[in-house]
Amino acid sequence: MRIIRFFPILLLLFMSLQVYSQSSSVRIALLKYNGGGDWYANPSSLPNLIAFCNKNNITNIEHEPATVEVGSPEIFSYPFVHLTGHGNIIFSKEEVVNLRNYLLGGGFLHVDDNYGLNTYFRREIKKVFPNEELIELPYSHPIYHQIYDFPNGLPKIHEHDGKAAQGFGIIYKGRLVCFYSYDTDLGDGWEDPSVHHDPEKKHLQALKMGANILSYCFSN
């Protein structure tokens, strides 16, 4: 019943972004989780991404992102939620149900592994979608070819282990409901350049890929 109740809200939010209305009535959110992991990592990431997308007429989003807990009914107010960090994540049974209903009702989850999140996220998302697998998306997937073209998939923003960046997703009934950026540090790249001293090229690459993710979310 919760899916039915909240779906019209999400639909209206998506429609308002698709037509790029002049009022900034749409807000995205940072996802707060339990378990001890630093869900609050990269505080300037989402504000910078929003500013970049709004400046380039890709979206029209409220400048300050919200913070929402996994189990809160308020999650249904946001068409896009972002999860990041370095450590442990624990979803309660109630949070699992709430997040699943949110995603099946039209919501979108972007997870950015900040090096250290992978094991915990994979364990918890399996609770949410026990019958679905995180699959690596092909480079031809539309998420890499929205406003900006990334013919080789995710850009590598920070080098830690010599591995290539990978983009994974959970596809439910033909819709990508969760995008997982792994071994790339997109969120770090969105932060103020003075934080990690990233060169402008890397900062811009990260923002452009983030813009693609938001564009994909709001157009599918």
C-alpha positions, 0 to 999 in steps of 0.5 A, a space after each residue: 500500500 505504501 508504494 501506491 500511496 507515495 508513487 504519485 509524489 515521486 511521479 510529480 517530482 520527476 515530471 517537474 525536473 523533466 520540464 525544468 520548471 523555473 521553481 526549485 521545488 525538487 530536492 535530493 537527499 543524502 542517505 543516513 544509515 546505521 552501523 558506524 560508517 561515516 554516512 556524512 563523508 564528503 560534505 561538499 559533494 552533493 552541493 557542488 554537484 547540484 550547483 554544477 547541474 543547475 548552472 549547466 541547465 541539466 537540472 533545477 534542484 534546491 541548492 541544499 540537499 536534505 539528509 534522510 534516514 533509511 527507515 524514514 517515510 520522508 525518503 518518499 519525498 526525494 526522487 534521488 538519494 545518495 549513499 556514501 562512506 568508508 565503513 559499516 552499514 546496517 539496515 534493520 528489517 524495517 529499513 529494508 522494507 522502507 528502502 525497497 518500497 521507495 525503490 519499487 515506487 520510483 525512487 533512485 539510489 546512487 551508492 558511491 564506494 569511498 574505499 571501504 564500503 563495498 563489503 558492507 553495502 553488498 551485504 545490506 543491498 542483498 537484504 533489500 533485493 534478495 532475488 536480484 544481483 548487482 550486475 556490472 553495466 556495459 559501457 553502452 548503458 545510457 547512464 554513461 551517455 546522457 549529457 556527457 559521453 563516457 565511452 569507457 564507463 566511469 572515470 577513475 578519480 582517485 587511484 588507490 589500488 590499480 583497479 579500473 573503476 566499475 559501475 554496477 546496478 540493480 535492475 528490477 523489471 527493466 528499470 535501473 533502481 540503484 547505481 553503484 559506482 565502485 573504485 572511482 571516488 566520484 564523491 571525492 571528485 565532487 568535493 571542493 578541489 581544495 579538499 583533495 587537491 584534485 586537478 581541474 580535469 578530474 574534478 570536472 570529470 567527476 561532476 560530469 559523470 554525476 550530472 549523467 547519473 542525475 539526468 538518467 534518474 530524472 529521465 527514466 
